[in-house]
Amino acid sequence: MSLVIPDEFLQTADISEAELQLEIAILLFQQEKITLGTASQFAGMNQLDFQRILGSRKIPIHYGVDEFKQDLKTLEANNWR
């Protein structure tokens, strides 16, 4: 699925495309809709950098066995080795 966000919206919100992606990733992670790995991947950064941003915003990192298994599946699906 593709989502088209008009440039005018980004200008009105005074936010870049990358910043919006990061905010969406953070929101979905906070709501426990996606895992840490999926969120960091969506934001276009590695997990450590994403965790630093979460830490700077005092957002707790909930990362359990289920999230680890999901991240492992995501990595395998992307042929990461």
N, C-alpha and C positions, 0 to 999 in steps of 0.2 A: 504494500500500500504506500502510496505517496501522498504527502500533505503539502499543499502549496500555500505558503504564507506570503501575502503581498508585501513588497518592499515598503509600501506606505505604512503598514502595520509596524514593521521593525523600526522605521523612522519615528513614528508616533510614540512607540514604547521606548525609544532610545536604547535599543538593544541589538546586538549583532546576531547573525544566524547561529554562530558557535555558542554565544551566551545563552540564547534561547534553548538550544539543544541541551546545554548543561543544566539549565533550570528545570526542564522537563525531566531529565534523568534524575535529578535530585528529588523532585516531587514524587515521581513514581517509586523511587527507592524508599523514601520516607513512608509512603503508603503501603509498602511491602508488596507492591505489584510486580516488581522486578528485583533480581538479585544484584549484589554489589558488582559482580562481573559484567552482567548485562548493562547495568547503569553506566559503568565506566566506559564500556565499549560504545554505547549509544552517545555518550558525551565526547567520544573521540580521544580518550586519554587512558593511560594505564591505571590500574587499580590503586597504586600508591598515591598518585597525584589526586585521584578522585577522593580517596580517604582523607587526604590533607585538607581538601576543600570542605568535606563534611565536618572534619574536626574544627576548622576555623569558624564554622557556623554552629558548632556545638550540637551537631546532629549525630545521635548514637549510631554505631555500626552494629546492626543485628545480622550476624553471620553464623549460621548453624550448619548442621550436617546436610539438611535439605538444600540450602543455598549452595553449599560446596558441590553437591551432586549435580545441581542444575548448571553451575558454572563449568564443571567438567564436561557435561554434555555439549554446552555451547562451544567450548574450546575444541572438542573433538569434531563437531560439525563444521568448524572453520578450519579444520586440518592444522591446528596449532600443535607444534611438537617442540 
